[in-house]
Amino acid sequence: MNQINTESYKGVRDFYPPDMFIQNYIFDVMKKVSESYGYVEYSASILESSDLYKAKSGEEIVNDQTYNFVDRGGREVTLRPEMTPTVARMVARSKRDLALPVRWYSIPNLFRYEQPQKGRLREHWQLNVDLFGVDGINAEVEIISIASDLMLRFGAKPQNFQILLNNRKIVNALFDYYEFSDTEKQKISKLIDKSEKIPRQVFVDSIREIVGDQTEDFVSILNSKDIDEMQSRLPSELQVEKGIEEIRHRISTLSENGIANVIFKPSLMRGFDYYTGIVFEVFDAGKENRRSLFGGGRYDDLLDIFGSEKMTAVGFGMGDVTVRDYLETYNLLPKFRPTTDLYICKLDDKHLNDVNVIAEKLRKDGVNVAIDITHKKLGDQIKSAVKQSIPYVVCIGDDEIKSGKFKLKELETGKETELSSEEIVKFIKNSKK
């Protein structure tokens, strides 16, 4: 009989305790920052009707990157590749019962069938923060402020990341000016979105197939270094485009709010078809990990697919994989500490009942206690605690049971302190502050 491989499925991860510790830290920061802005948590099933993604996520996502199947009832089902369509569905369904504005967040796990690579796996978790029912700059500034605060709360310095900003209104106006068909718009959008991942000449030649003789002018607009340069390069009919002033206003307002690392990037598109206005990406500015970390934007028309009355919306998604890579790059990962506070060793098996009574008392007072229930020698019991990175150990025999006093040993330093069970509780709780 062939043995089953112990490796996990390609593109997913096993979370051993040290990994789970980091994952929980990431989730904890995500939750605390989101809730500090008044956002409340929601959730939904990982299973969605495939029609949801066919309608708005984009053909590439649906055709090439989803895990889908037909269930026993003949329904086409997809493991969700993103959360935005789901939250839009939920809001559309309960719109009349919701108090506006709606401030929601979630940390779902998502699935995409694609080639695993650094920063991109087939399964990941992603913080989604969405604001419904507020039009204009205030909503966008709030969402981008949350994104910036998340980076700072993780320990990032403002000079080590940038917030790249663009407006799909400008791009859409440019597409209309060149009279691109819907098919050409989709094709050129995908080209722009991946322009920095393909050779420069390949990108230009691919653009030329659509734009023709005006390729040089078109590409120069996308290469503009700032909003003023882009405006000067736009056709005169588009130089008063509303999207340009929106960009200027957002950058100015964010700067007034203390967020000065915002940069206009005319080639920023974001991959989804549903974005309608401002789009942004948080970008690692360092040399070792230069890449997009996460992003989002405004999607005012997404509720339309449910036949619902229009509702403005803006939000972003922050994946755990790129965040962890960033923390590792800048030595910002927290040091692993197990949830177990104390390991109790017994000098003899006959002490087990007494040890259980002591441990239960400590647990009721808020100390997480593990008891050695093996038949190992004392030295091996202590080695087991060390290997598990448990910070404190107590060894219990006849003397400790009679006196009610225990030598609490800090394994990292070797320091011992004689304490009662009540004093152990206070000592350990103070050490965790």
URQUITA-V284004 format. One record per residue. SS is DSSP state (helix for helix, strand for strand, loop for the rest). Layout:
# URQUITA-V284004
ss:SS
ss:SS
This chain:
# URQUITA-V284004
ss:loop
ss:loop
ss:loop
ss:loop
ss:loop
ss:loop
ss:loop
ss:loop
ss:loop
ss:loop
ss:loop
ss:loop
ss:loop
ss:loop
ss:loop
ss:loop
ss:helix
ss:helix
ss:helix
ss:helix
ss:helix
ss:helix
ss:helix
ss:helix
ss:helix
ss:helix
ss:helix
ss:helix
ss:helix
ss:helix
ss:helix
ss:helix
ss:helix
ss:helix
ss:helix
ss:helix
ss:loop
ss:loop
ss:loop
ss:strand
ss:strand
ss:loop
ss:loop
ss:loop
ss:loop
ss:loop
ss:strand
ss:strand
ss:strand
ss:helix
ss:helix
ss:helix
ss:helix
ss:helix
ss:helix
ss:helix
ss:loop
ss:loop
ss:helix
ss:helix
ss:helix
ss:helix
ss:helix
ss:helix
ss:loop
ss:loop
ss:strand
ss:strand
ss:strand
ss:strand
ss:loop
ss:loop
ss:loop
ss:loop
ss:loop
ss:strand
ss:strand
ss:strand
ss:strand
ss:loop
ss:loop
ss:loop
ss:loop
ss:helix
ss:helix
ss:helix
ss:helix
ss:helix
ss:helix
ss:helix
ss:helix
ss:helix
ss:helix
ss:loop
ss:helix
ss:helix
ss:helix
ss:loop
ss:loop
ss:loop
ss:loop
ss:strand
ss:strand
ss:strand
ss:strand
ss:strand
ss:strand
ss:strand
ss:strand
ss:strand
ss:strand
ss:loop
ss:loop
ss:loop
ss:loop
ss:loop
ss:strand
ss:loop
ss:loop
ss:strand
ss:loop
ss:loop
ss:strand
ss:strand
ss:strand
ss:strand
ss:strand
ss:strand
ss:strand
ss:strand
ss:strand
ss:strand
ss:loop
ss:loop
ss:loop
ss:loop
ss:helix
ss:helix
ss:helix
ss:helix
ss:helix
ss:helix
ss:helix
ss:helix
ss:helix
ss:helix
ss:helix
ss:helix
ss:helix
ss:helix
ss:helix
ss:helix
ss:helix
ss:loop
ss:loop
ss:loop
ss:loop
ss:helix
ss:helix
ss:helix
ss:strand
ss:strand
ss:strand
ss:strand
ss:strand
ss:strand
ss:strand
ss:helix
ss:helix
ss:helix
ss:helix
ss:helix
ss:helix
ss:helix
ss:helix
ss:helix
ss:helix
ss:loop
ss:loop
ss:loop
ss:loop
ss:helix
ss:helix
ss:helix
ss:helix
ss:helix
ss:helix
ss:helix
ss:helix
ss:helix
ss:helix
ss:helix
ss:helix
ss:loop
ss:helix
ss:helix
ss:helix
ss:loop
ss:loop
ss:helix
ss:helix
ss:helix
ss:helix
ss:helix
ss:helix
ss:helix
ss:helix
ss:helix
ss:helix
ss:helix
ss:helix
ss:helix
ss:helix
ss:helix
ss:helix
ss:helix
ss:helix
ss:helix
ss:helix
ss:helix
ss:helix
ss:helix
ss:loop
ss:loop
ss:loop
ss:loop
ss:helix
ss:helix
ss:helix
ss:helix
ss:helix
ss:helix
ss:helix
ss:loop
ss:loop
ss:helix
ss:helix
ss:helix
ss:loop
ss:loop
ss:loop
ss:helix
ss:helix
ss:helix
ss:helix
ss:helix
ss:helix
ss:helix
ss:helix
ss:helix
ss:helix
ss:helix
ss:helix
ss:helix
ss:helix
ss:helix
ss:loop
ss:loop
ss:loop
ss:loop
ss:loop
ss:strand
ss:strand
ss:strand
ss:loop
ss:loop
ss:loop
ss:loop
ss:loop
ss:loop
ss:loop
ss:loop
ss:loop
ss:loop
ss:loop
ss:loop
ss:loop
ss:strand
ss:strand
ss:strand
ss:strand
ss:strand
ss:strand
ss:strand
ss:loop
ss:loop
ss:loop
ss:loop
ss:loop
ss:loop
ss:loop
ss:strand
ss:strand
ss:strand
ss:strand
ss:strand
ss:strand
ss:strand
ss:loop
ss:loop
ss:loop
ss:helix
ss:helix
ss:helix
ss:helix
ss:helix
ss:loop
ss:loop
ss:loop
ss:loop
ss:loop
ss:loop
ss:strand
ss:strand
ss:strand
ss:strand
ss:strand
ss:strand
ss:strand
ss:helix
ss:helix
ss:helix
ss:helix
ss:helix
ss:helix
ss:helix
ss:helix
ss:helix
ss:helix
ss:loop
ss:loop
ss:loop
ss:loop
ss:loop
ss:loop
ss:loop
ss:loop
ss:loop
ss:loop
ss:loop
ss:loop
ss:strand
ss:strand
ss:strand
ss:strand
ss:strand
ss:loop
ss:loop
ss:helix
ss:helix
ss:helix
ss:helix
ss:helix
ss:helix
ss:helix
ss:helix
ss:helix
ss:helix
ss:helix
ss:helix
ss:helix
ss:helix
ss:helix
ss:helix
ss:loop
ss:loop
ss:loop
ss:loop
ss:strand
ss:strand
ss:strand
ss:loop
ss:loop
ss:loop
ss:loop
ss:loop
ss:loop
ss:helix
ss:helix
ss:helix
ss:helix
ss:helix
ss:helix
ss:helix
ss:helix
ss:helix
ss:helix
ss:loop
ss:loop
ss:loop
ss:loop
ss:strand
ss:strand
ss:strand
ss:strand
ss:strand
ss:loop
ss:helix
ss:helix
ss:helix
ss:helix
ss:helix
ss:helix
ss:loop
ss:strand
ss:strand
ss:strand
ss:strand
ss:strand
ss:strand
ss:loop
ss:loop
ss:loop
ss:loop
ss:loop
ss:strand
ss:strand
ss:strand
ss:strand
ss:strand
ss:helix
ss:helix
ss:helix
ss:helix
ss:helix
ss:helix
ss:helix
ss:helix
ss:helix
ss:helix
ss:helix
ss:loop
ss:loop
